[in-house]
Amino acid sequence: VTLAELRGDIVILSCAVSAGVHGALVPDHLEEDIAAGLGFVGATALLAVLVVGLTVRPENALLLAAAAAVFVGLLVSYLLAITTGFPILHPEPEPVDGLALGTKAIEAVGLLAASSLLRLRVATALPQPKRTMT
Amino acid sequence: MKTTRVSRPIPLALTALVAFFSALAALAVSNGHDAHGHAYAAHHSRGPEVVATGTAAQAS
């Protein structure tokens, strides 16, 4: 297993863990507030699509960029949710809890793996400058 | 014979298993919090009743 393959697996597993946690919390959030619950449904669906997509087409850079964007979205959303409250979906700030912090840590690891893999792909795709003998 | 190594990511079944156990863990943690909250609320709401029963028992 190369380092690039390992990073790809980390992105997929981060999506899977996050999808599992968000999916499990859908009923609680739907009871609390239907908009927040639908937000969790959307996040779960997006992450599940990314898991399948990245498993079937691991070479697809667009899917990798989408995974990085979803992780950024989830991390920023949680930051808003615990500070000012998430506009429309969850206007009241919520207390910080361990489960959410653990999930966000895993998403941050997934984001780092996805962005480093993207940088690697861009670096290998770009033509290398010719070296001149001096 | 020339063999080419095709790299495949982690199997989908294994990823699904990871998602499933993450969901179970999330449910266990969130229900644990709820149960603790309910137990705390029940304990505090039962307090005055116990005192009242005790007082009634002493009075009779």
N, CA and C atoms of all chains as a GROMACS GRO file, in nm:
protein
  582
    1VAL      N    1   0.085  -0.119   0.000
    1VAL     CA    2   0.000   0.000   0.000
    1VAL      C    3   0.088   0.124   0.000
    2THR      N    4   0.070   0.211  -0.100
    2THR     CA    5   0.150   0.333  -0.106
    2THR      C    6   0.088   0.439  -0.014
    3LEU      N    7   0.162   0.546   0.007
    3LEU     CA    8   0.113   0.653   0.094
    3LEU      C    9  -0.012   0.718   0.033
    4ALA      N   10  -0.013   0.731  -0.100
    4ALA     CA   11  -0.128   0.791  -0.168
    4ALA      C   12  -0.253   0.704  -0.152
    5GLU      N   13  -0.234   0.571  -0.163
    5GLU     CA   14  -0.348   0.479  -0.144
    5GLU      C   15  -0.400   0.486  -0.001
    6LEU      N   16  -0.307   0.495   0.092
    6LEU     CA   17  -0.344   0.504   0.234
    6LEU      C   18  -0.426   0.631   0.259
    7ARG      N   19  -0.384   0.741   0.198
    7ARG     CA   20  -0.457   0.868   0.213
    7ARG      C   21  -0.597   0.855   0.155
    8GLY      N   22  -0.606   0.788   0.040
    8GLY     CA   23  -0.738   0.765  -0.022
    8GLY      C   24  -0.829   0.686   0.070
    9ASP      N   25  -0.773   0.581   0.134
    9ASP     CA   26  -0.851   0.500   0.227
    9ASP      C   27  -0.894   0.582   0.349
   10ILE      N   28  -0.806   0.671   0.395
   10ILE     CA   29  -0.838   0.756   0.511
   10ILE      C   30  -0.957   0.846   0.477
   11VAL      N   31  -0.956   0.902   0.355
   11VAL     CA   32  -1.068   0.990   0.313
   11VAL      C   33  -1.198   0.910   0.313
   12ILE      N   34  -1.195   0.788   0.255
   12ILE     CA   35  -1.316   0.705   0.247
   12ILE      C   36  -1.365   0.668   0.388
   13LEU      N   37  -1.272   0.628   0.475
   13LEU     CA   38  -1.312   0.588   0.611
   13LEU      C   39  -1.365   0.706   0.691
   14SER      N   40  -1.306   0.825   0.671
   14SER     CA   41  -1.356   0.945   0.740
   14SER      C   42  -1.499   0.975   0.696
   15CYS      N   43  -1.524   0.963   0.566
   15CYS     CA   44  -1.660   0.984   0.514
   15CYS      C   45  -1.756   0.882   0.575
   16ALA      N   46  -1.710   0.755   0.587
   16ALA     CA   47  -1.795   0.648   0.638
   16ALA      C   48  -1.830   0.671   0.785
   17VAL      N   49  -1.730   0.706   0.866
   17VAL     CA   50  -1.754   0.731   1.009
   17VAL      C   51  -1.850   0.848   1.026
   18SER      N   52  -1.823   0.957   0.952
   18SER     CA   53  -1.908   1.076   0.962
   18SER      C   54  -2.051   1.045   0.916
   19ALA      N   55  -2.064   0.966   0.809
   19ALA     CA   56  -2.197   0.929   0.759
   19ALA      C   57  -2.272   0.848   0.864
   20GLY      N   58  -2.201   0.753   0.926
   20GLY     CA   59  -2.262   0.668   1.029
   20GLY      C   60  -2.312   0.752   1.146
   21VAL      N   61  -2.229   0.843   1.194
   21VAL     CA   62  -2.265   0.925   1.311
   21VAL      C   63  -2.381   1.019   1.275
   22HIS      N   64  -2.371   1.087   1.159
   22HIS     CA   65  -2.478   1.179   1.119
   22HIS      C   66  -2.610   1.103   1.099
   23GLY      N   67  -2.600   0.985   1.037
   23GLY     CA   68  -2.720   0.904   1.014
   23GLY      C   69  -2.787   0.861   1.144
   24ALA      N   70  -2.704   0.823   1.242
   24ALA     CA   71  -2.759   0.778   1.370
   24ALA      C   72  -2.828   0.891   1.445
   25LEU      N   73  -2.782   1.014   1.423
   25LEU     CA   74  -2.837   1.128   1.497
   25LEU      C   75  -2.956   1.195   1.426
   26VAL      N   76  -2.994   1.142   1.308
   26VAL     CA   77  -3.109   1.201   1.234
   26VAL      C   78  -3.238   1.199   1.316
   27PRO      N   79  -3.280   1.084   1.375
   27PRO     CA   80  -3.408   1.083   1.448
   27PRO      C   81  -3.414   1.185   1.562
   28ASP      N   82  -3.305   1.194   1.640
   28ASP     CA   83  -3.299   1.290   1.751
   28ASP      C   84  -3.315   1.432   1.701
   29HIS      N   85  -3.246   1.465   1.591
   29HIS     CA   86  -3.251   1.602   1.538
   29HIS      C   87  -3.385   1.630   1.472
   30LEU      N   88  -3.447   1.528   1.412
   30LEU     CA   89  -3.580   1.549   1.352
   30LEU      C   90  -3.683   1.579   1.461
   31GLU      N   91  -3.670   1.510   1.576
   31GLU     CA   92  -3.760   1.534   1.689
   31GLU      C   93  -3.745   1.676   1.741
   32GLU      N   94  -3.619   1.719   1.748
   32GLU     CA   95  -3.585   1.850   1.803
   32GLU      C   96  -3.630   1.962   1.709
   33ASP      N   97  -3.592   1.949   1.582
   33ASP     CA   98  -3.620   2.053   1.483
   33ASP      C   99  -3.609   1.990   1.344
   34ILE      N  100  -3.716   2.001   1.266
   34ILE     CA  101  -3.719   1.931   1.136
   34ILE      C  102  -3.612   1.982   1.039
   35ALA      N  103  -3.580   2.112   1.047
   35ALA     CA  104  -3.478   2.167   0.955
   35ALA      C  105  -3.341   2.110   0.987
   36ALA      N  106  -3.309   2.104   1.116
   36ALA     CA  107  -3.179   2.047   1.156
   36ALA      C  108  -3.173   1.900   1.118
   37GLY      N  109  -3.283   1.829   1.137
   37GLY     CA  110  -3.289   1.687   1.100
   37GLY      C  111  -3.266   1.667   0.952
   38LEU      N  112  -3.327   1.754   0.870
   38LEU     CA  113  -3.308   1.743   0.725
   38LEU      C  114  -3.163   1.775   0.686
   39GLY      N  115  -3.101   1.866   0.760
   39GLY     CA  116  -2.959   1.896   0.738
   39GLY      C  117  -2.874   1.771   0.761
   40PHE      N  118  -2.907   1.696   0.866
   40PHE     CA  119  -2.833   1.573   0.896
   40PHE      C  120  -2.860   1.466   0.789
   41VAL      N  121  -2.983   1.462   0.738
   41VAL     CA  122  -3.016   1.367   0.630
   41VAL      C  123  -2.932   1.400   0.507
   42GLY      N  124  -2.924   1.529   0.473
   42GLY     CA  125  -2.846   1.574   0.358
   42GLY      C  126  -2.698   1.539   0.372
   43ALA      N  127  -2.644   1.565   0.492
   43ALA     CA  128  -2.502   1.534   0.517
   43ALA      C  129  -2.476   1.385   0.503
   44THR      N  130  -2.566   1.304   0.559
   44THR     CA  131  -2.550   1.157   0.552
   44THR      C  132  -2.552   1.111   0.406
   45ALA      N  133  -2.648   1.163   0.329
   45ALA     CA  134  -2.662   1.123   0.189
   45ALA      C  135  -2.537   1.162   0.109
   46LEU      N  136  -2.490   1.286   0.129
   46LEU     CA  137  -2.370   1.332   0.059
   46LEU      C  138  -2.248   1.245   0.090
   47LEU      N  139  -2.231   1.216   0.220
   47LEU     CA  140  -2.115   1.136   0.262
   47LEU      C  141  -2.124   0.994   0.208
   48ALA      N  142  -2.247   0.938   0.205
   48ALA     CA  143  -2.265   0.802   0.153
   48ALA      C  144  -2.232   0.798   0.003
   49VAL      N  145  -2.275   0.900  -0.070
   49VAL     CA  146  -2.245   0.908  -0.215
   49VAL      C  147  -2.093   0.915  -0.236
   50LEU      N  148  -2.026   0.995  -0.150
   50LEU     CA  149  -1.880   1.009  -0.161
   50LEU      C  150  -1.808   0.877  -0.131
   51VAL      N  151  -1.857   0.803  -0.030
   51VAL     CA  152  -1.796   0.673   0.003
   51VAL      C  153  -1.803   0.580  -0.118
   52VAL      N  154  -1.920   0.570  -0.177
   52VAL     CA  155  -1.938   0.480  -0.293
   52VAL      C  156  -1.856   0.532  -0.411
   53GLY      N  157  -1.865   0.662  -0.437
   53GLY     CA  158  -1.794   0.721  -0.551
   53GLY      C  159  -1.644   0.704  -0.542
   54LEU      N  160  -1.588   0.733  -0.423
   54LEU     CA  161  -1.442   0.723  -0.406
   54LEU      C  162  -1.395   0.578  -0.405
   55THR      N  163  -1.485   0.485  -0.370
   55THR     CA  164  -1.447   0.343  -0.374
   55THR      C  165  -1.448   0.291  -0.518
   56VAL      N  166  -1.549   0.334  -0.594
   56VAL     CA  167  -1.561   0.287  -0.733
   56VAL      C  168  -1.462   0.358  -0.825
   57ARG      N  169  -1.446   0.489  -0.806
   57ARG     CA  170  -1.355   0.568  -0.890
   57ARG      C  171  -1.253   0.642  -0.803
   58PRO      N  172  -1.155   0.571  -0.749
   58PRO     CA  173  -1.057   0.637  -0.660
   58PRO      C  174  -0.969   0.739  -0.731
   59GLU      N  175  -0.961   0.731  -0.865
   59GLU     CA  176  -0.874   0.822  -0.940
   59GLU      C  177  -0.943   0.955  -0.972
   60ASN      N  178  -1.072   0.966  -0.942
   60ASN     CA  179  -1.148   1.086  -0.976
   60ASN      C  180  -1.115   1.202  -0.882
   61ALA      N  181  -1.048   1.303  -0.936
   61ALA     CA  182  -1.005   1.418  -0.854
   61ALA      C  183  -1.124   1.506  -0.814
   62LEU      N  184  -1.228   1.504  -0.897
   62LEU     CA  185  -1.347   1.586  -0.868
   62LEU      C  186  -1.417   1.535  -0.740
   63LEU      N  187  -1.423   1.401  -0.728
   63LEU     CA  188  -1.484   1.342  -0.608
   63LEU      C  189  -1.402   1.373  -0.483
   64LEU      N  190  -1.271   1.374  -0.501
   64LEU     CA  191  -1.180   1.406  -0.390
   64LEU      C  192  -1.199   1.552  -0.346
   65ALA      N  193  -1.214   1.640  -0.445
   65ALA     CA  194  -1.237   1.782  -0.415
   65ALA      C  195  -1.374   1.799  -0.348
   66ALA      N  196  -1.473   1.721  -0.392
   66ALA     CA  197  -1.606   1.726  -0.331
   66ALA      C  198  -1.599   1.680  -0.186
   67ALA      N  199  -1.520   1.575  -0.159
   67ALA     CA  200  -1.505   1.524  -0.022
   67ALA      C  201  -1.443   1.632   0.067
   68ALA      N  202  -1.339   1.699   0.014
   68ALA     CA  203  -1.273   1.806   0.091
   68ALA      C  204  -1.373   1.919   0.119
   69ALA      N  205  -1.454   1.954   0.018
   69ALA     CA  206  -1.553   2.061   0.034
   69ALA      C  207  -1.659   2.023   0.138
   70VAL      N  208  -1.702   1.897   0.136
   70VAL     CA  209  -1.804   1.852   0.232
   70VAL      C  210  -1.746   1.855   0.375
   71PHE      N  211  -1.621   1.811   0.390
   71PHE     CA  212  -1.558   1.815   0.523
   71PHE      C  213  -1.548   1.960   0.573
   72VAL      N  214  -1.507   2.051   0.485
   72VAL     CA  215  -1.498   2.193   0.525
   72VAL      C  216  -1.638   2.242   0.567
   73GLY      N  217  -1.738   2.207   0.488
   73GLY     CA  218  -1.876   2.248   0.518
   73GLY      C  219  -1.922   2.197   0.654
   74LEU      N  220  -1.892   2.070   0.683
   74LEU     CA  221  -1.934   2.010   0.810
   74LEU      C  222  -1.861   2.075   0.928
   75LEU      N  223  -1.732   2.101   0.911
   75LEU     CA  224  -1.653   2.160   1.020
   75LEU      C  225  -1.698   2.304   1.047
   76VAL      N  226  -1.721   2.380   0.941
   76VAL     CA  227  -1.766   2.520   0.957
   76VAL      C  228  -1.907   2.522   1.016
   77SER      N  229  -1.993   2.431   0.972
   77SER     CA  230  -2.130   2.424   1.024
   77SER      C  231  -2.128   2.399   1.175
   78TYR      N  232  -2.042   2.306   1.218
   78TYR     CA  233  -2.037   2.276   1.362
   78TYR      C  234  -1.983   2.395   1.441
   79LEU      N  235  -1.883   2.462   1.383
   79LEU     CA  236  -1.826   2.580   1.448
   79LEU      C  237  -1.935   2.687   1.466
   80LEU      N  238  -2.018   2.703   1.364
   80LEU     CA  239  -2.130   2.798   1.374
   80LEU      C  240  -2.232   2.751   1.478
   81ALA      N  241  -2.261   2.620   1.475
   81ALA     CA  242  -2.363   2.563   1.565
   81ALA      C  243  -2.328   2.583   1.712
   82ILE      N  244  -2.198   2.579   1.745
   82ILE     CA  245  -2.161   2.592   1.888
   82ILE      C  246  -2.129   2.736   1.926
   83THR      N  247  -2.120   2.826   1.828
   83THR     CA  248  -2.087   2.966   1.861
   83THR      C  249  -2.208   3.057   1.844
   84THR      N  250  -2.243   3.086   1.722
   84THR     CA  251  -2.353   3.181   1.698
   84THR      C  252  -2.486   3.111   1.671
   85GLY      N  253  -2.479   2.980   1.643
   85GLY     CA  254  -2.598   2.909   1.598
   85GLY      C  255  -2.597   2.904   1.446
   86PHE      N  256  -2.650   2.793   1.389
   86PHE     CA  257  -2.649   2.778   1.243
   86PHE      C  258  -2.771   2.850   1.185
   87PRO      N  259  -2.750   2.946   1.092
   87PRO     CA  260  -2.864   3.022   1.038
   87PRO      C  261  -2.973   2.930   0.981
   88ILE      N  262  -3.097   2.959   1.012
   88ILE     CA  263  -3.218   2.889   0.966
   88ILE      C  264  -3.231   2.747   1.026
   89LEU      N  265  -3.130   2.662   1.005
   89LEU     CA  266  -3.141   2.522   1.049
   89LEU      C  267  -3.137   2.507   1.201
   90HIS      N  268  -3.050   2.582   1.267
   90HIS     CA  269  -3.033   2.567   1.412
   90HIS      C  270  -2.989   2.701   1.470
   91PRO      N  271  -3.082   2.797   1.485
   91PRO     CA  272  -3.042   2.934   1.525
   91PRO      C  273  -2.984   2.944   1.667
   92GLU      N  274  -3.026   2.852   1.757
   92GLU     CA  275  -2.974   2.856   1.894
   92GLU      C  276  -2.840   2.782   1.903
   93PRO      N  277  -2.738   2.845   1.966
   93PRO     CA  278  -2.610   2.772   1.982
   93PRO      C  279  -2.629   2.649   2.070
   94GLU      N  280  -2.558   2.540   2.035
   94GLU     CA  281  -2.571   2.416   2.113
   94GLU      C  282  -2.445   2.392   2.195
   95PRO      N  283  -2.457   2.319   2.308
   95PRO     CA  284  -2.337   2.294   2.388
   95PRO      C  285  -2.241   2.198   2.318
   96VAL      N  286  -2.112   2.211   2.351
   96VAL     CA  287  -2.010   2.124   2.292
   96VAL      C  288  -2.020   1.986   2.357
   97ASP      N  289  -2.017   1.879   2.277
   97ASP     CA  290  -2.015   1.745   2.337
   97ASP      C  291  -1.907   1.658   2.275
   98GLY      N  292  -1.870   1.555   2.348
   98GLY     CA  293  -1.757   1.470   2.311
   98GLY      C  294  -1.775   1.399   2.178
   99LEU      N  295  -1.898   1.349   2.155
   99LEU     CA  296  -1.925   1.275   2.031
   99LEU      C  297  -1.901   1.364   1.909
  100ALA      N  298  -1.952   1.488   1.917
  100ALA     CA  299  -1.935   1.581   1.805
  100ALA      C  300  -1.788   1.615   1.786
  101LEU      N  301  -1.717   1.637   1.897
  101LEU     CA  302  -1.575   1.672   1.887
  101LEU      C  303  -1.495   1.558   1.824
  102GLY      N  304  -1.528   1.435   1.863
  102GLY     CA  305  -1.461   1.318   1.805
  102GLY      C  306  -1.486   1.307   1.656
  103THR      N  307  -1.613   1.329   1.618
  103THR     CA  308  -1.649   1.321   1.476
  103THR      C  309  -1.578   1.431   1.397
  104LYS      N  310  -1.571   1.550   1.454
  104LYS     CA  311  -1.505   1.662   1.384
  104LYS      C  312  -1.354   1.636   1.370
  105ALA      N  313  -1.295   1.571   1.470
  105ALA     CA  314  -1.153   1.538   1.462
  105ALA      C  315  -1.130   1.442   1.344
  106ILE      N  316  -1.219   1.343   1.329
  106ILE     CA  317  -1.207   1.246   1.219
  106ILE      C  318  -1.227   1.316   1.085
  107GLU      N  319  -1.324   1.410   1.080
  107GLU     CA  320  -1.346   1.486   0.956
  107GLU      C  321  -1.224   1.572   0.922
  108ALA      N  322  -1.160   1.628   1.024
  108ALA     CA  323  -1.040   1.711   1.001
  108ALA      C  324  -0.927   1.626   0.944
  109VAL      N  325  -0.914   1.502   0.995
  109VAL     CA  326  -0.812   1.410   0.942
  109VAL      C  327  -0.845   1.378   0.796
  110GLY      N  328  -0.973   1.353   0.767
  110GLY     CA  329  -1.017   1.326   0.630
  110GLY      C  330  -0.988   1.444   0.538
  111LEU      N  331  -1.012   1.565   0.589
  111LEU     CA  332  -0.986   1.686   0.510
  111LEU      C  333  -0.837   1.699   0.477
  112LEU      N  334  -0.752   1.674   0.578
  112LEU     CA  335  -0.606   1.681   0.556
  112LEU      C  336  -0.562   1.579   0.451
  113ALA      N  337  -0.616   1.456   0.463
  113ALA     CA  338  -0.579   1.350   0.367
  113ALA      C  339  -0.626   1.386   0.226
  114ALA      N  340  -0.749   1.437   0.215
  114ALA     CA  341  -0.804   1.472   0.083
  114ALA      C  342  -0.725   1.587   0.020
  115SER      N  343  -0.693   1.689   0.101
  115SER     CA  344  -0.623   1.805   0.043
  115SER      C  345  -0.480   1.769   0.005
  116SER      N  346  -0.414   1.684   0.084
  116SER     CA  347  -0.276   1.646   0.048
  116SER      C  348  -0.276   1.558  -0.077
  117LEU      N  349  -0.378   1.472  -0.090
  117LEU     CA  350  -0.390   1.386  -0.210
  117LEU      C  351  -0.418   1.472  -0.334
  118LEU      N  352  -0.500   1.576  -0.316
  118LEU     CA  353  -0.530   1.667  -0.427
  118LEU      C  354  -0.404   1.741  -0.473
  119ARG      N  355  -0.326   1.788  -0.374
  119ARG     CA  356  -0.200   1.859  -0.405
  119ARG      C  357  -0.105   1.767  -0.482
  120LEU      N  358  -0.101   1.640  -0.437
  120LEU     CA  359  -0.016   1.540  -0.502
  120LEU      C  360  -0.059   1.517  -0.646
  121ARG      N  361  -0.192   1.509  -0.667
  121ARG     CA  362  -0.245   1.485  -0.803
  121ARG      C  363  -0.212   1.604  -0.894
  122VAL      N  364  -0.228   1.727  -0.839
  122VAL     CA  365  -0.200   1.847  -0.918
  122VAL      C  366  -0.052   1.851  -0.953
  123ALA      N  367   0.032   1.819  -0.856
  123ALA     CA  368   0.178   1.822  -0.879
  123ALA      C  369   0.219   1.722  -0.986
  124THR      N  370   0.158   1.604  -0.986
  124THR     CA  371   0.196   1.502  -1.086
  124THR      C  372   0.133   1.531  -1.222
  125ALA      N  373   0.020   1.603  -1.224
  125ALA     CA  374  -0.048   1.633  -1.351
  125ALA      C  375   0.019   1.748  -1.425
  126LEU      N  376   0.074   1.844  -1.349
  126LEU     CA  377   0.138   1.960  -1.412
  126LEU      C  378   0.270   1.919  -1.477
  127PRO      N  379   0.303   1.978  -1.595
  127PRO     CA  380   0.432   1.945  -1.658
  127PRO      C  381   0.547   1.997  -1.574
  128GLN      N  382   0.646   1.912  -1.556
  128GLN     CA  383   0.762   1.949  -1.474
  128GLN      C  384   0.852   2.045  -1.553
  129PRO      N  385   0.907   2.150  -1.491
  129PRO     CA  386   0.996   2.242  -1.562
  129PRO      C  387   1.126   2.171  -1.602
  130LYS      N  388   1.175   2.204  -1.723
  130LYS     CA  389   1.296   2.139  -1.772
  130LYS      C  390   1.417   2.188  -1.695
  131ARG      N  391   1.502   2.093  -1.659
  131ARG     CA  392   1.624   2.131  -1.587
  131ARG      C  393   1.733   2.162  -1.688
  132THR      N  394   1.798   2.275  -1.668
  132THR     CA  395   1.907   2.311  -1.759
  132THR      C  396   2.039   2.290  -1.689
  133MET      N  397   2.130   2.239  -1.763
  133MET     CA  398   2.264   2.216  -1.707
  133MET      C  399   2.337   2.350  -1.696
  134THR      N  400   2.389   2.377  -1.583
  134THR     CA  401   2.463   2.503  -1.568
  134THR      C  402   2.611   2.474  -1.554
  135MET      N  403   0.571  -1.349  -1.826
  135MET     CA  404   0.436  -1.292  -1.815
  135MET      C  405   0.442  -1.159  -1.739
  136LYS      N  406   0.376  -1.062  -1.795
  136LYS     CA  407   0.381  -0.930  -1.732
  136LYS      C  408   0.256  -0.910  -1.644
  137THR      N  409   0.277  -0.879  -1.519
  137THR     CA  410   0.162  -0.855  -1.431
  137THR      C  411   0.162  -0.709  -1.389
  138THR      N  412   0.046  -0.649  -1.394
  138THR     CA  413   0.035  -0.510  -1.348
  138THR      C  414  -0.044  -0.508  -1.219
  139ARG      N  415   0.004  -0.432  -1.125
  139ARG     CA  416  -0.062  -0.424  -0.995
  139ARG      C  417  -0.169  -0.315  -1.000
  140VAL      N  418  -0.295  -0.357  -0.982
  140VAL     CA  419  -0.404  -0.259  -0.983
  140VAL      C  420  -0.438  -0.225  -0.839
  141SER      N  421  -0.426  -0.097  -0.806
  141SER     CA  422  -0.456  -0.058  -0.669
  141SER      C  423  -0.604  -0.028  -0.654
  142ARG      N  424  -0.665  -0.094  -0.557
  142ARG     CA  425  -0.805  -0.069  -0.530
  142ARG      C  426  -0.817  -0.015  -0.389
  143PRO      N  427  -0.911   0.075  -0.367
  143PRO     CA  428  -0.928   0.125  -0.231
  143PRO      C  429  -0.990   0.020  -0.140
  144ILE      N  430  -1.012   0.056  -0.016
  144ILE     CA  431  -1.070  -0.032   0.084
  144ILE      C  432  -1.206  -0.087   0.033
  145PRO      N  433  -1.235  -0.215   0.056
  145PRO     CA  434  -1.362  -0.272   0.004
  145PRO      C  435  -1.485  -0.201   0.062
  146LEU      N  436  -1.587  -0.191  -0.021
  146LEU     CA  437  -1.709  -0.118   0.019
  146LEU      C  438  -1.778  -0.184   0.139
  147ALA      N  439  -1.773  -0.317   0.145
  147ALA     CA  440  -1.837  -0.389   0.256
  147ALA      C  441  -1.771  -0.352   0.389
  148LEU      N  442  -1.639  -0.341   0.386
  148LEU     CA  443  -1.565  -0.305   0.508
  148LEU      C  444  -1.598  -0.160   0.548
  149THR      N  445  -1.608  -0.073   0.449
  149THR     CA  446  -1.643   0.067   0.476
  149THR      C  447  -1.783   0.077   0.535
  150ALA      N  448  -1.875  -0.005   0.481
  150ALA     CA  449  -2.013  -0.006   0.532
  150ALA      C  450  -2.015  -0.054   0.676
  151LEU      N  451  -1.930  -0.151   0.707
  151LEU     CA  452  -1.921  -0.203   0.844
  151LEU      C  453  -1.871  -0.094   0.939
  152VAL      N  454  -1.773  -0.017   0.892
  152VAL     CA  455  -1.718   0.094   0.972
  152VAL      C  456  -1.829   0.197   0.999
  153ALA      N  457  -1.906   0.228   0.895
  153ALA     CA  458  -2.016   0.326   0.911
  153ALA      C  459  -2.120   0.273   1.009
  154PHE      N  460  -2.150   0.143   0.998
  154PHE     CA  461  -2.250   0.081   1.086
  154PHE      C  462  -2.207   0.089   1.233
  155PHE      N  463  -2.082   0.053   1.260
  155PHE     CA  464  -2.034   0.055   1.398
  155PHE      C  465  -2.020   0.199   1.450
  156SER      N  466  -1.991   0.292   1.360
  156SER     CA  467  -1.987   0.434   1.401
  156SER      C  468  -2.127   0.479   1.444
  157ALA      N  469  -2.226   0.436   1.368
  157ALA     CA  470  -2.366   0.471   1.400
  157ALA      C  471  -2.405   0.410   1.535
  158LEU      N  472  -2.367   0.283   1.557
  158LEU     CA  473  -2.398   0.217   1.684
  158LEU      C  474  -2.333   0.292   1.801
  159ALA      N  475  -2.206   0.329   1.783
  159ALA     CA  476  -2.133   0.401   1.889
  159ALA      C  477  -2.199   0.536   1.916
  160ALA      N  478  -2.240   0.604   1.808
  160ALA     CA  479  -2.305   0.735   1.824
  160ALA      C  480  -2.436   0.720   1.900
  161LEU      N  481  -2.513   0.616   1.867
  161LEU     CA  482  -2.640   0.592   1.936
  161LEU      C  483  -2.616   0.560   2.084
  162ALA      N  484  -2.515   0.477   2.109
  162ALA     CA  485  -2.484   0.440   2.248
  162ALA      C  486  -2.445   0.563   2.328
  163VAL      N  487  -2.361   0.648   2.270
  163VAL     CA  488  -2.316   0.768   2.341
  163VAL      C  489  -2.432   0.865   2.362
  164SER      N  490  -2.511   0.889   2.258
  164SER     CA  491  -2.620   0.987   2.270
  164SER      C  492  -2.730   0.935   2.362
  165ASN      N  493  -2.760   0.804   2.360
  165ASN     CA  494  -2.861   0.748   2.451
  165ASN      C  495  -2.811   0.748   2.595
  166GLY      N  496  -2.680   0.728   2.610
  166GLY     CA  497  -2.621   0.734   2.743
  166GLY      C  498  -2.639   0.871   2.804
  167HIS      N  499  -2.619   0.973   2.722
  167HIS     CA  500  -2.639   1.113   2.768
  167HIS      C  501  -2.784   1.135   2.806
  168ASP      N  502  -2.875   1.087   2.719
  168ASP     CA  503  -3.019   1.104   2.744
  168ASP      C  504  -3.060   1.034   2.872
  169ALA      N  505  -3.014   0.908   2.887
  169ALA     CA  506  -3.051   0.829   3.004
  169ALA      C  507  -3.001   0.897   3.131
  170HIS      N  508  -2.879   0.950   3.124
  170HIS     CA  509  -2.822   1.020   3.240
  170HIS      C  510  -2.908   1.142   3.273
  171GLY      N  511  -2.948   1.212   3.169
  171GLY     CA  512  -3.031   1.331   3.188
  171GLY      C  513  -3.164   1.296   3.250
  172HIS      N  514  -3.226   1.186   3.201
  172HIS     CA  515  -3.357   1.142   3.253
  172HIS      C  516  -3.344   1.097   3.398
  173ALA      N  517  -3.236   1.022   3.426
  173ALA     CA  518  -3.216   0.973   3.562
  173ALA      C  519  -3.199   1.089   3.658
  174TYR      N  520  -3.125   1.190   3.613
  174TYR     CA  521  -3.100   1.308   3.696
  174TYR      C  522  -3.233   1.380   3.722
  175ALA      N  523  -3.311   1.396   3.616
  175ALA     CA  524  -3.438   1.467   3.628
  175ALA      C  525  -3.533   1.389   3.718
  176ALA      N  526  -3.536   1.255   3.700
  176ALA     CA  527  -3.626   1.172   3.779
  176ALA      C  528  -3.588   1.177   3.926
  177HIS      N  529  -3.457   1.171   3.954
  177HIS     CA  530  -3.407   1.174   4.090
  177HIS      C  531  -3.449   1.304   4.159
  178HIS      N  532  -3.434   1.414   4.084
  178HIS     CA  533  -3.465   1.544   4.143
  178HIS      C  534  -3.613   1.567   4.157
  179SER      N  535  -3.693   1.505   4.065
  179SER     CA  536  -3.838   1.525   4.076
  179SER      C  537  -3.894   1.435   4.185
  180ARG      N  538  -3.824   1.324   4.219
  180ARG     CA  539  -3.874   1.230   4.320
  180ARG      C  540  -3.842   1.280   4.461
  181GLY      N  541  -3.745   1.366   4.472
  181GLY     CA  542  -3.699   1.410   4.603
  181GLY      C  543  -3.808   1.454   4.698
  182PRO      N  544  -3.888   1.554   4.661
  182PRO     CA  545  -3.991   1.604   4.751
  182PRO      C  546  -4.094   1.497   4.787
  183GLU      N  547  -4.125   1.404   4.692
  183GLU     CA  548  -4.224   1.299   4.719
  183GLU      C  549  -4.175   1.210   4.833
  184VAL      N  550  -4.046   1.177   4.829
  184VAL     CA  551  -3.988   1.090   4.932
  184VAL      C  552  -3.999   1.157   5.067
  185VAL      N  553  -3.968   1.286   5.067
  185VAL     CA  554  -3.974   1.362   5.193
  185VAL      C  555  -4.119   1.364   5.242
  186ALA      N  556  -4.212   1.387   5.150
  186ALA     CA  557  -4.353   1.395   5.187
  186ALA      C  558  -4.401   1.262   5.243
  187THR      N  559  -4.360   1.148   5.176
  187THR     CA  560  -4.401   1.017   5.223
  187THR      C  561  -4.345   0.990   5.362
  188GLY      N  562  -4.218   1.028   5.377
  188GLY     CA  563  -4.153   1.007   5.505
  188GLY      C  564  -4.224   1.084   5.616
  189THR      N  565  -4.263   1.204   5.586
  189THR     CA  566  -4.331   1.288   5.684
  189THR      C  567  -4.467   1.228   5.718
  190ALA      N  568  -4.533   1.179   5.613
  190ALA     CA  569  -4.666   1.120   5.632
  190ALA      C  570  -4.653   0.994   5.719
  191ALA      N  571  -4.548   0.915   5.694
  191ALA     CA  572  -4.529   0.792   5.769
  191ALA      C  573  -4.501   0.822   5.916
  192GLN      N  574  -4.423   0.929   5.939
  192GLN     CA  575  -4.392   0.966   6.078
  192GLN      C  576  -4.514   1.017   6.152
  193ALA      N  577  -4.598   1.089   6.075
  193ALA     CA  578  -4.717   1.149   6.137
  193ALA      C  579  -4.819   1.043   6.177
  194SER      N  580  -4.826   0.932   6.098
  194SER     CA  581  -4.931   0.832   6.126
  194SER      C  582  -4.890   0.736   6.239
   0.00000   0.00000   0.00000
